[in-house]
Amino acid sequence: MSLLKEVSIDIPKTVDNDPRIGQLIESNLGKNDTPRAVIIGFPSDKGVTINGGRAGAADAPEAIRKQLYKMTPNPETHDAFVDVIGNMRDVGDINIHYEVEEDQQNLGKVIAGFLEEGIIPIILGGGHETALGHFLGYAEAELKTAIFNLDAHTDVRPLKKGQAHSGSPFRQVIEHERECGEMYLVAGLQPQSVAQSHLHYIKESGGEYLLRDETNITSISGLFHQHESERLMVTFDMDAVDQSQAPGVSAPCVNGLPSDLWLTAAYLAGRNEQVTSFDLSEVNPRHDRDNQTAKLAAVTIWNFLLGLSERK
């Protein structure tokens, strides 16, 4: 059985002078051409439920695509943006078996192939267990990378009864036998949701962290460059955003980051030539309000693509 399954998203019909991303994606690619970036869905939240969170993030890849593909290219840098979209491919979703480790390994196998070809994977989670599958792509390809996580939580919890979950991915990265994770960097942490032992664990592993009130564009930019790795894997957990702006997440945050900071960080990640992959996790459409969170997630991907279009 294939590791991937095709997805189909309805794109509203528009006039010729008002194109949408869903109409433009893959438009510059032949069947055998190599894309610059790919979109991959990871529709699983089994790791969230193991961690005691509320289910629903499995529905996120479809919800995010529906919003993203209705959006227009950036009008101010239209040609460069359209060039990125036209040279990007949506390869579908990982076939999920609801066995966390197996699904993560399958995501890693798919990601590895793209990384080896220099293609930028953009992964739509799913629970934040998505991040370990994302990282396993680097391990499978034997590529070292630093990891940047924008998140309300450290996600370095131990396994639960031997099972991986949405709160354990970065402990698993740090302790992975292939030692491909060179440094763990995390920003946006909520002090009332973080154990002191977890902060000590990050420091002792050689990583760095920023609490919520320390997280701004200047400090995020500093973390982006606070490593010596040739690569930077970036992962955004939507529960870092204030719940007034992102109500539809697995673990709502009452004092989260503002959406403008979040979106600027996505743009900076896209512009950063060291960033070789990106994932967005923990959108929960079952608890969303008027698709508000799905739309914010789509604009997050849009901003990452805008930054990518401005790389030199």
BAMI-89094 format. One record per residue (C-alpha): x, y, z. Coordinates in steps of 0.5 Angstrom, whole numbers, plus 500, padded with zeros to 3 digits. Layout:
<sites>
XYZ
...
</sites>
This chain:
<sites>
500500500
502507498
505511504
501517501
494518499
491523494
487529497
481533493
480540495
474544491
477551489
472556487
472558480
474566479
475570473
482570470
485576473
483574480
487567481
487563487
493559490
489552489
489554481
496556481
499550485
503546480
502550474
509550472
511543474
511537469
509530471
516529473
519536474
522537481
518542486
521547490
516545496
511540497
505540502
504534506
498532511
499528517
491527519
492524526
491526533
492519536
498522540
494528543
489523546
494519549
497525552
490527555
488532550
482533546
481530539
480533533
487535530
486530525
481534521
486540520
490538514
483538510
481545514
487548512
488547505
480549504
482556507
489556504
487554497
482560496
487565498
490570493
498571491
501577495
499583490
505587492
510581490
506577485
510574480
515572485
510569489
506566483
513562482
513559488
506557488
507554481
513550483
510547489
506540489
501538494
503530495
497529499
496526506
500520509
496514510
494514517
494507521
493510528
499507531
503513533
510510532
508507525
505513522
511517525
516513521
512513515
512521515
519520516
520516510
516521506
520527508
527524508
526523500
524530499
530533504
535528500
532532493
533539496
525540496
522544502
517539506
511543509
507539513
500540516
499536522
495533526
497533533
504535535
507528534
507530527
514534529
517527531
515524524
518531521
524530525
525522523
526525516
532528517
534522521
532517515
536521511
542522516
542529515
543533522
539539523
537544529
530545531
526551532
519550536
514556537
510553542
506554549
509548552
516544551
514538549
519534552
515529557
517522557
513517554
507514557
507507558
512506553
508510548
510516544
505522544
504530542
508532549
514528548
517529541
523533542
525529548
525523543
529528538
534529543
535522545
534519538
540514537
542517530
544524534
541528528
538533532
544538534
540543538
533544540
530552541
523553543
520560544
513562546
513558553
507559558
511559565
504556568
505550563
512548564
515544569
522547572
525540570
523540563
527547562
533544566
533538561
533543555
539547558
542540560
542538552
545544550
538547548
535554549
528557551
524563551
518564556
512568553
514575555
521574552
518572546
518577540
521578533
528580536
529574540
526569535
530572530
536571535
534564536
533562528
541564528
543561535
546555532
551552527
547547524
547548516
539546517
533548521
527544522
521549524
515547527
509551530
504549535
498553534
496553541
502558542
497563540
492567544
485563544
482569542
485569536
486561535
480558539
480551535
486548538
488542542
490546548
487553548
492558551
489564555
495569555
498566548
502570543
498575538
497573531
501578528
508576532
506569530
505571522
511575522
515569525
512564520
515570514
522570517
522562517
520562510
526567508
531564512
535560507
537555513
530553514
529546510
522544512
516547516
510544520
504547523
500543528
495542533
489546529
483543532
477544527
472541531
473546536
474552532
469558531
467560524
474557521
478562525
483558527
484554520
484561517
490563521
493557520
492558512
495565513
501562517
503558511
501563506
506568510
512562510
511562502
511569502
518569506
520563501
519567495
523573497
529568498
535570494
</sites>
